[in-house]
């Protein structure tokens, strides 16, 4: 599942391919929940528009168009955005450009991704409910968010209204680096815990971005997906528990 680093890497890869280009053709698959803006309207609103900016908000990509509209893209579980390549039955959105260069393709096998056009000045409830970006979150913001919650800190980290962009893998890795058990009630995080946690989040996310996300980092993960294997620090077997319906991996000795 694409998390913040994968989305940020996609943004960096796509920006040079997208910016300054004008859309001359929009092709989609059938209408469905993937299209928050229905295909016919999507075509009407994108045709002739030029991409001016490409930003990331949590796990969303937000492209600014020259009329002031914004194109919102979410990769869902299996979404991939790329330029060039051959479209297939899972390619739900294709944009062709005036310069006749490579097309932009949005392929998504499970179709949990999202596409929406926002009118100029239109706010998006999906973006409005996002908390501060996980790469920019301060210890004080984490402390304030956790103070009144008895939910486990793992659940707090996955709540996109608290912190935008953190998913299961990086939450587990950051909690290990911070020495915090994923089961610790959020209201029992001290200010110092929050300092360590904010630092750990930035470290795992930045590292994943610079590694190119996906493959390499996961192989080097300290806890995620390593249930029963020895902790890389103390050799205690890594434990797997389910918290808020998500699997969590942690070292019962290093994380309290
Ligand atoms: Zn350990």
py3Dmol code that shows the C-alpha trace and the ligand (Angstrom):
import py3Dmol

protein = """\
ATOM      1  CA  UNK A   1       0.000   0.000   0.000  1.00  0.00           C
ATOM      2  CA  UNK A   2       1.541   3.337  -0.985  1.00  0.00           C
ATOM      3  CA  UNK A   3       2.513   5.370   2.050  1.00  0.00           C
ATOM      4  CA  UNK A   4       3.909   8.885   2.325  1.00  0.00           C
ATOM      5  CA  UNK A   5       7.361   8.024   0.934  1.00  0.00           C
ATOM      6  CA  UNK A   6       5.954   6.239  -2.122  1.00  0.00           C
ATOM      7  CA  UNK A   7       3.586   9.144  -2.803  1.00  0.00           C
ATOM      8  CA  UNK A   8       6.387  11.670  -2.381  1.00  0.00           C
ATOM      9  CA  UNK A   9       8.601   9.663  -4.728  1.00  0.00           C
ATOM     10  CA  UNK A  10       5.760   9.530  -7.263  1.00  0.00           C
ATOM     11  CA  UNK A  11       5.391  13.295  -6.964  1.00  0.00           C
ATOM     12  CA  UNK A  12       9.079  13.920  -7.570  1.00  0.00           C
ATOM     13  CA  UNK A  13       9.108  11.538 -10.523  1.00  0.00           C
ATOM     14  CA  UNK A  14       5.956  12.946 -12.131  1.00  0.00           C
ATOM     15  CA  UNK A  15       6.493  16.662 -11.607  1.00  0.00           C
ATOM     16  CA  UNK A  16       9.019  17.131 -14.426  1.00  0.00           C
ATOM     17  CA  UNK A  17       6.869  14.975 -16.719  1.00  0.00           C
ATOM     18  CA  UNK A  18       3.651  16.823 -16.000  1.00  0.00           C
ATOM     19  CA  UNK A  19       4.328  20.483 -15.344  1.00  0.00           C
ATOM     20  CA  UNK A  20       3.741  22.864 -18.220  1.00  0.00           C
ATOM     21  CA  UNK A  21       1.868  20.291 -20.316  1.00  0.00           C
ATOM     22  CA  UNK A  22      -1.617  20.841 -21.711  1.00  0.00           C
ATOM     23  CA  UNK A  23      -4.251  18.071 -21.721  1.00  0.00           C
ATOM     24  CA  UNK A  24      -5.799  17.315 -25.110  1.00  0.00           C
ATOM     25  CA  UNK A  25      -7.471  13.977 -24.416  1.00  0.00           C
ATOM     26  CA  UNK A  26      -8.882  12.273 -21.328  1.00  0.00           C
ATOM     27  CA  UNK A  27      -9.699   8.573 -21.405  1.00  0.00           C
ATOM     28  CA  UNK A  28     -11.246   6.675 -18.541  1.00  0.00           C
ATOM     29  CA  UNK A  29     -12.745   3.317 -17.724  1.00  0.00           C
ATOM     30  CA  UNK A  30     -16.359   3.013 -16.581  1.00  0.00           C
ATOM     31  CA  UNK A  31     -17.797   5.266 -13.905  1.00  0.00           C
ATOM     32  CA  UNK A  32     -17.324   3.990 -10.353  1.00  0.00           C
ATOM     33  CA  UNK A  33     -16.312   5.045  -6.876  1.00  0.00           C
ATOM     34  CA  UNK A  34     -12.779   5.551  -8.212  1.00  0.00           C
ATOM     35  CA  UNK A  35     -14.086   8.653  -9.988  1.00  0.00           C
ATOM     36  CA  UNK A  36     -15.217  11.092  -7.312  1.00  0.00           C
ATOM     37  CA  UNK A  37     -15.725  13.364 -10.293  1.00  0.00           C
ATOM     38  CA  UNK A  38     -17.668  11.313 -12.890  1.00  0.00           C
ATOM     39  CA  UNK A  39     -15.730  10.559 -16.093  1.00  0.00           C
ATOM     40  CA  UNK A  40     -17.807  12.824 -18.320  1.00  0.00           C
ATOM     41  CA  UNK A  41     -17.326  15.814 -16.037  1.00  0.00           C
ATOM     42  CA  UNK A  42     -13.681  14.927 -15.533  1.00  0.00           C
ATOM     43  CA  UNK A  43     -13.131  15.108 -19.302  1.00  0.00           C
ATOM     44  CA  UNK A  44     -14.932  18.417 -19.597  1.00  0.00           C
ATOM     45  CA  UNK A  45     -12.953  20.002 -16.762  1.00  0.00           C
ATOM     46  CA  UNK A  46      -9.490  18.722 -17.686  1.00  0.00           C
ATOM     47  CA  UNK A  47      -9.534  19.268 -21.444  1.00  0.00           C
ATOM     48  CA  UNK A  48      -7.338  22.173 -22.474  1.00  0.00           C
ATOM     49  CA  UNK A  49      -5.948  22.641 -18.975  1.00  0.00           C
ATOM     50  CA  UNK A  50      -2.259  22.902 -18.263  1.00  0.00           C
ATOM     51  CA  UNK A  51      -0.535  21.444 -15.196  1.00  0.00           C
ATOM     52  CA  UNK A  52       1.138  24.160 -13.166  1.00  0.00           C
ATOM     53  CA  UNK A  53       1.958  22.624  -9.782  1.00  0.00           C
ATOM     54  CA  UNK A  54       2.161  19.189  -8.192  1.00  0.00           C
ATOM     55  CA  UNK A  55       2.052  18.955  -4.428  1.00  0.00           C
ATOM     56  CA  UNK A  56       1.595  16.242  -1.860  1.00  0.00           C
ATOM     57  CA  UNK A  57      -0.809  16.438   1.078  1.00  0.00           C
ATOM     58  CA  UNK A  58      -0.418  13.337   3.243  1.00  0.00           C
ATOM     59  CA  UNK A  59      -1.009  10.479   0.825  1.00  0.00           C
ATOM     60  CA  UNK A  60      -2.797  12.694  -1.736  1.00  0.00           C
ATOM     61  CA  UNK A  61      -1.263  14.264  -4.796  1.00  0.00           C
ATOM     62  CA  UNK A  62      -2.743  17.638  -5.679  1.00  0.00           C
ATOM     63  CA  UNK A  63      -2.081  19.014  -9.138  1.00  0.00           C
ATOM     64  CA  UNK A  64      -2.791  22.696  -9.760  1.00  0.00           C
ATOM     65  CA  UNK A  65      -4.236  23.537 -13.190  1.00  0.00           C
ATOM     66  CA  UNK A  66      -4.047  26.840 -15.020  1.00  0.00           C
ATOM     67  CA  UNK A  67      -7.743  27.670 -14.544  1.00  0.00           C
ATOM     68  CA  UNK A  68      -7.372  27.424 -10.751  1.00  0.00           C
ATOM     69  CA  UNK A  69      -8.879  23.938 -10.622  1.00  0.00           C
ATOM     70  CA  UNK A  70      -7.054  21.222  -8.742  1.00  0.00           C
ATOM     71  CA  UNK A  71      -6.807  17.563  -9.662  1.00  0.00           C
ATOM     72  CA  UNK A  72      -6.788  15.321  -6.609  1.00  0.00           C
ATOM     73  CA  UNK A  73      -5.237  11.875  -6.931  1.00  0.00           C
ATOM     74  CA  UNK A  74      -5.056   9.104  -4.331  1.00  0.00           C
ATOM     75  CA  UNK A  75      -3.269   5.844  -5.047  1.00  0.00           C
ATOM     76  CA  UNK A  76      -5.494   3.721  -2.791  1.00  0.00           C
ATOM     77  CA  UNK A  77      -4.075   0.224  -2.217  1.00  0.00           C
ATOM     78  CA  UNK A  78      -2.534  -0.650  -5.579  1.00  0.00           C
ATOM     79  CA  UNK A  79      -2.582   2.561  -7.612  1.00  0.00           C
ATOM     80  CA  UNK A  80       0.370   3.582  -9.764  1.00  0.00           C
ATOM     81  CA  UNK A  81       0.844   6.790 -11.701  1.00  0.00           C
ATOM     82  CA  UNK A  82       3.360   6.776 -14.481  1.00  0.00           C
ATOM     83  CA  UNK A  83       4.227   8.223 -17.802  1.00  0.00           C
ATOM     84  CA  UNK A  84       4.552   6.167 -20.928  1.00  0.00           C
ATOM     85  CA  UNK A  85       3.901   2.429 -20.891  1.00  0.00           C
ATOM     86  CA  UNK A  86       1.069   0.400 -22.339  1.00  0.00           C
ATOM     87  CA  UNK A  87      -2.463   0.832 -20.951  1.00  0.00           C
ATOM     88  CA  UNK A  88      -4.482  -2.261 -20.011  1.00  0.00           C
ATOM     89  CA  UNK A  89      -7.883  -3.061 -18.467  1.00  0.00           C
ATOM     90  CA  UNK A  90      -6.706  -1.689 -15.107  1.00  0.00           C
ATOM     91  CA  UNK A  91      -5.640   1.671 -16.527  1.00  0.00           C
ATOM     92  CA  UNK A  92      -8.519   3.836 -15.332  1.00  0.00           C
ATOM     93  CA  UNK A  93      -7.249   7.228 -16.401  1.00  0.00           C
ATOM     94  CA  UNK A  94      -5.129   8.290 -19.367  1.00  0.00           C
ATOM     95  CA  UNK A  95      -4.174  11.831 -20.195  1.00  0.00           C
ATOM     96  CA  UNK A  96      -2.773  12.739 -23.572  1.00  0.00           C
ATOM     97  CA  UNK A  97      -0.933  16.010 -24.020  1.00  0.00           C
ATOM     98  CA  UNK A  98      -0.613  18.681 -26.661  1.00  0.00           C
ATOM     99  CA  UNK A  99       3.080  17.997 -27.192  1.00  0.00           C
ATOM    100  CA  UNK A 100       2.242  14.400 -28.231  1.00  0.00           C
ATOM    101  CA  UNK A 101       4.828  13.186 -25.674  1.00  0.00           C
ATOM    102  CA  UNK A 102       4.298  10.321 -23.228  1.00  0.00           C
ATOM    103  CA  UNK A 103       0.801   9.978 -21.752  1.00  0.00           C
ATOM    104  CA  UNK A 104       0.045  10.005 -18.046  1.00  0.00           C
ATOM    105  CA  UNK A 105      -1.454   6.689 -16.919  1.00  0.00           C
ATOM    106  CA  UNK A 106      -3.207   5.861 -13.667  1.00  0.00           C
ATOM    107  CA  UNK A 107      -3.326   2.094 -13.261  1.00  0.00           C
ATOM    108  CA  UNK A 108      -5.029   0.541 -10.248  1.00  0.00           C
ATOM    109  CA  UNK A 109      -5.788  -3.176 -10.081  1.00  0.00           C
ATOM    110  CA  UNK A 110      -7.962  -3.056  -6.964  1.00  0.00           C
ATOM    111  CA  UNK A 111      -9.457   0.317  -7.887  1.00  0.00           C
ATOM    112  CA  UNK A 112      -9.420   1.792  -4.379  1.00  0.00           C
ATOM    113  CA  UNK A 113      -7.675   4.890  -5.741  1.00  0.00           C
ATOM    114  CA  UNK A 114      -9.461   8.194  -6.208  1.00  0.00           C
ATOM    115  CA  UNK A 115      -9.641  10.929  -8.832  1.00  0.00           C
ATOM    116  CA  UNK A 116     -11.388  14.240  -8.303  1.00  0.00           C
ATOM    117  CA  UNK A 117     -11.360  17.688  -9.871  1.00  0.00           C
ATOM    118  CA  UNK A 118     -11.893  20.586  -7.489  1.00  0.00           C
ATOM    119  CA  UNK A 119     -13.173  23.859  -8.935  1.00  0.00           C
ATOM    120  CA  UNK A 120     -11.151  27.021  -8.384  1.00  0.00           C
ATOM    121  CA  UNK A 121     -11.433  27.905  -4.708  1.00  0.00           C
ATOM    122  CA  UNK A 122     -13.384  24.746  -3.865  1.00  0.00           C
ATOM    123  CA  UNK A 123     -12.288  23.168  -0.615  1.00  0.00           C
ATOM    124  CA  UNK A 124     -12.051  19.435  -0.221  1.00  0.00           C
ATOM    125  CA  UNK A 125     -13.324  17.735   2.943  1.00  0.00           C
ATOM    126  CA  UNK A 126     -10.763  14.998   2.271  1.00  0.00           C
ATOM    127  CA  UNK A 127      -7.898  17.474   2.402  1.00  0.00           C
ATOM    128  CA  UNK A 128      -9.414  19.624   5.121  1.00  0.00           C
ATOM    129  CA  UNK A 129      -9.563  16.764   7.596  1.00  0.00           C
ATOM    130  CA  UNK A 130      -5.854  15.930   7.226  1.00  0.00           C
ATOM    131  CA  UNK A 131      -3.597  16.712  10.145  1.00  0.00           C
ATOM    132  CA  UNK A 132      -0.102  18.145   9.755  1.00  0.00           C
ATOM    133  CA  UNK A 133       2.166  16.282   7.376  1.00  0.00           C
ATOM    134  CA  UNK A 134       4.119  13.537   9.125  1.00  0.00           C
ATOM    135  CA  UNK A 135       7.375  15.012   7.820  1.00  0.00           C
ATOM    136  CA  UNK A 136       6.556  18.365   9.389  1.00  0.00           C
ATOM    137  CA  UNK A 137       4.779  17.335  12.610  1.00  0.00           C
ATOM    138  CA  UNK A 138       6.191  18.791  15.802  1.00  0.00           C
ATOM    139  CA  UNK A 139       6.500  16.959  19.140  1.00  0.00           C
ATOM    140  CA  UNK A 140       4.043  19.474  20.625  1.00  0.00           C
ATOM    141  CA  UNK A 141       1.430  18.610  17.983  1.00  0.00           C
ATOM    142  CA  UNK A 142       1.806  14.912  18.779  1.00  0.00           C
ATOM    143  CA  UNK A 143       1.580  15.544  22.500  1.00  0.00           C
ATOM    144  CA  UNK A 144      -1.547  17.663  22.171  1.00  0.00           C
ATOM    145  CA  UNK A 145      -3.192  15.099  19.878  1.00  0.00           C
ATOM    146  CA  UNK A 146      -2.437  12.224  22.241  1.00  0.00           C
ATOM    147  CA  UNK A 147      -3.347  13.888  25.500  1.00  0.00           C
ATOM    148  CA  UNK A 148      -7.041  13.115  25.548  1.00  0.00           C
ATOM    149  CA  UNK A 149      -6.942   9.705  23.879  1.00  0.00           C
ATOM    150  CA  UNK A 150      -6.848   6.361  25.553  1.00  0.00           C
ATOM    151  CA  UNK A 151      -6.377   4.665  22.168  1.00  0.00           C
ATOM    152  CA  UNK A 152      -2.983   3.022  21.597  1.00  0.00           C
ATOM    153  CA  UNK A 153      -0.268   5.234  20.124  1.00  0.00           C
ATOM    154  CA  UNK A 154      -0.253   3.000  17.023  1.00  0.00           C
ATOM    155  CA  UNK A 155      -3.875   3.950  16.351  1.00  0.00           C
ATOM    156  CA  UNK A 156      -3.025   7.619  16.910  1.00  0.00           C
ATOM    157  CA  UNK A 157      -0.256   7.465  14.298  1.00  0.00           C
ATOM    158  CA  UNK A 158      -2.531   5.906  11.688  1.00  0.00           C
ATOM    159  CA  UNK A 159      -5.252   8.521  12.206  1.00  0.00           C
ATOM    160  CA  UNK A 160      -4.810  10.805   9.189  1.00  0.00           C
ATOM    161  CA  UNK A 161      -6.551  13.663  10.982  1.00  0.00           C
ATOM    162  CA  UNK A 162      -3.777  13.597  13.589  1.00  0.00           C
ATOM    163  CA  UNK A 163      -0.860  13.100  11.258  1.00  0.00           C
ATOM    164  CA  UNK A 164      -1.098  12.917   7.478  1.00  0.00           C
ATOM    165  CA  UNK A 165       0.783  10.266   5.569  1.00  0.00           C
ATOM    166  CA  UNK A 166       1.802   7.599   8.089  1.00  0.00           C
ATOM    167  CA  UNK A 167       0.801   4.034   7.283  1.00  0.00           C
ATOM    168  CA  UNK A 168       1.269   0.689   8.976  1.00  0.00           C
ATOM    169  CA  UNK A 169       4.869  -0.063   8.017  1.00  0.00           C
ATOM    170  CA  UNK A 170       6.434   3.264   8.910  1.00  0.00           C
ATOM    171  CA  UNK A 171       4.364   3.559  12.098  1.00  0.00           C
ATOM    172  CA  UNK A 172       5.810   0.256  13.338  1.00  0.00           C
ATOM    173  CA  UNK A 173       9.351   1.207  12.353  1.00  0.00           C
ATOM    174  CA  UNK A 174       9.114   4.661  13.940  1.00  0.00           C
ATOM    175  CA  UNK A 175       7.744   3.236  17.204  1.00  0.00           C
ATOM    176  CA  UNK A 176      10.684   0.839  17.356  1.00  0.00           C
ATOM    177  CA  UNK A 177      13.194   3.653  16.844  1.00  0.00           C
ATOM    178  CA  UNK A 178      11.444   5.723  19.516  1.00  0.00           C
ATOM    179  CA  UNK A 179      11.426   2.754  21.933  1.00  0.00           C
ATOM    180  CA  UNK A 180       7.664   2.975  22.379  1.00  0.00           C
ATOM    181  CA  UNK A 181       5.269   0.049  22.486  1.00  0.00           C
ATOM    182  CA  UNK A 182       2.510   0.376  19.879  1.00  0.00           C
ATOM    183  CA  UNK A 183       0.054  -0.547  22.658  1.00  0.00           C
ATOM    184  CA  UNK A 184       0.994   2.389  24.905  1.00  0.00           C
ATOM    185  CA  UNK A 185      -2.110   4.563  25.433  1.00  0.00           C
ATOM    186  CA  UNK A 186      -1.611   7.830  23.544  1.00  0.00           C
ATOM    187  CA  UNK A 187      -2.484   9.823  26.686  1.00  0.00           C
ATOM    188  CA  UNK A 188       0.522   8.280  28.417  1.00  0.00           C
ATOM    189  CA  UNK A 189       3.084   9.728  26.017  1.00  0.00           C
ATOM    190  CA  UNK A 190       5.378  12.188  27.759  1.00  0.00           C
ATOM    191  CA  UNK A 191       6.720  15.268  26.005  1.00  0.00           C
ATOM    192  CA  UNK A 192      10.060  13.517  25.707  1.00  0.00           C
ATOM    193  CA  UNK A 193       8.369  10.452  24.128  1.00  0.00           C
ATOM    194  CA  UNK A 194       6.830  12.798  21.568  1.00  0.00           C
ATOM    195  CA  UNK A 195      10.209  14.355  20.813  1.00  0.00           C
ATOM    196  CA  UNK A 196      11.623  10.877  20.143  1.00  0.00           C
ATOM    197  CA  UNK A 197       8.589   9.834  18.138  1.00  0.00           C
ATOM    198  CA  UNK A 198       8.541  12.920  15.890  1.00  0.00           C
ATOM    199  CA  UNK A 199      12.255  12.452  15.260  1.00  0.00           C
ATOM    200  CA  UNK A 200      11.830   8.722  14.521  1.00  0.00           C
ATOM    201  CA  UNK A 201       8.980   9.376  12.082  1.00  0.00           C
ATOM    202  CA  UNK A 202      11.032  11.884  10.139  1.00  0.00           C
ATOM    203  CA  UNK A 203      13.984   9.547  10.093  1.00  0.00           C
ATOM    204  CA  UNK A 204      12.132   6.512   8.713  1.00  0.00           C
ATOM    205  CA  UNK A 205      10.149   8.562   6.200  1.00  0.00           C
ATOM    206  CA  UNK A 206      13.117  10.566   4.909  1.00  0.00           C
ATOM    207  CA  UNK A 207      15.221   7.470   4.656  1.00  0.00           C
ATOM    208  CA  UNK A 208      12.508   5.641   2.708  1.00  0.00           C
ATOM    209  CA  UNK A 209      12.217   8.590   0.331  1.00  0.00           C
ATOM    210  CA  UNK A 210      15.946   8.766  -0.280  1.00  0.00           C
ATOM    211  CA  UNK A 211      16.158   4.983  -0.721  1.00  0.00           C
ATOM    212  CA  UNK A 212      13.524   5.157  -3.414  1.00  0.00           C
ATOM    213  CA  UNK A 213      10.947   3.530  -1.084  1.00  0.00           C
ATOM    214  CA  UNK A 214       9.516   0.069  -1.602  1.00  0.00           C
ATOM    215  CA  UNK A 215      12.151  -2.634  -1.900  1.00  0.00           C
ATOM    216  CA  UNK A 216      15.241  -1.660  -0.031  1.00  0.00           C
ATOM    217  CA  UNK A 217      13.860  -0.143   3.129  1.00  0.00           C
ATOM    218  CA  UNK A 218      11.481  -3.012   3.720  1.00  0.00           C
ATOM    219  CA  UNK A 219      14.290  -5.510   3.571  1.00  0.00           C
ATOM    220  CA  UNK A 220      16.107  -3.543   6.209  1.00  0.00           C
ATOM    221  CA  UNK A 221      13.010  -3.017   8.363  1.00  0.00           C
ATOM    222  CA  UNK A 222      13.659  -3.589  12.020  1.00  0.00           C
ATOM    223  CA  UNK A 223      10.278  -4.925  13.068  1.00  0.00           C
ATOM    224  CA  UNK A 224       7.677  -4.798  10.290  1.00  0.00           C
ATOM    225  CA  UNK A 225       6.960  -8.254   8.870  1.00  0.00           C
ATOM    226  CA  UNK A 226       9.531  -9.891  11.186  1.00  0.00           C
ATOM    227  CA  UNK A 227       7.213 -11.632  13.692  1.00  0.00           C
ATOM    228  CA  UNK A 228       9.082 -14.394  15.536  1.00  0.00           C
ATOM    229  CA  UNK A 229      12.475 -13.270  14.216  1.00  0.00           C
ATOM    230  CA  UNK A 230      15.063 -11.921  16.665  1.00  0.00           C
ATOM    231  CA  UNK A 231      15.104  -8.193  17.430  1.00  0.00           C
ATOM    232  CA  UNK A 232      18.106  -6.662  15.667  1.00  0.00           C
ATOM    233  CA  UNK A 233      19.019  -4.885  18.890  1.00  0.00           C
ATOM    234  CA  UNK A 234      18.389  -7.406  21.719  1.00  0.00           C
ATOM    235  CA  UNK A 235      17.556 -10.750  20.000  1.00  0.00           C
ATOM    236  CA  UNK A 236      14.136 -11.018  21.707  1.00  0.00           C
ATOM    237  CA  UNK A 237      11.614 -12.450  19.209  1.00  0.00           C
ATOM    238  CA  UNK A 238       9.574  -9.718  17.504  1.00  0.00           C
ATOM    239  CA  UNK A 239       5.941  -9.910  18.521  1.00  0.00           C
ATOM    240  CA  UNK A 240       2.955  -9.390  16.235  1.00  0.00           C
ATOM    241  CA  UNK A 241      -0.325  -8.128  17.668  1.00  0.00           C
ATOM    242  CA  UNK A 242      -3.474  -6.737  16.117  1.00  0.00           C
ATOM    243  CA  UNK A 243      -4.257  -3.164  17.128  1.00  0.00           C
ATOM    244  CA  UNK A 244      -7.266  -1.414  15.632  1.00  0.00           C
ATOM    245  CA  UNK A 245      -7.587  -4.210  13.053  1.00  0.00           C
ATOM    246  CA  UNK A 246      -4.032  -3.635  11.795  1.00  0.00           C
ATOM    247  CA  UNK A 247      -1.098  -5.893  12.484  1.00  0.00           C
ATOM    248  CA  UNK A 248       1.630  -4.336  14.605  1.00  0.00           C
ATOM    249  CA  UNK A 249       5.153  -5.605  15.020  1.00  0.00           C
ATOM    250  CA  UNK A 250       7.321  -4.694  17.989  1.00  0.00           C
ATOM    251  CA  UNK A 251      10.031  -5.819  20.352  1.00  0.00           C
ATOM    252  CA  UNK A 252       8.500  -6.387  23.809  1.00  0.00           C
ATOM    253  CA  UNK A 253      11.868  -5.674  25.401  1.00  0.00           C
ATOM    254  CA  UNK A 254      13.091  -2.586  23.521  1.00  0.00           C
ATOM    255  CA  UNK A 255       9.664  -0.945  23.307  1.00  0.00           C
ATOM    256  CA  UNK A 256       7.765   0.081  26.430  1.00  0.00           C
TER     257      UNK A 256
END
"""
ligand_1 = """\
1
ZN
Zn 14.683 -5.624 21.197
"""
view = py3Dmol.view(width=600, height=400)
view.addModel(protein, "pdb")
view.setStyle({"model": 0}, {"cartoon": {"style": "trace"}})
view.addModel(ligand_1, "xyz")
view.setStyle({"model": 1}, {"stick": {}})
view.zoomTo()
view.show()
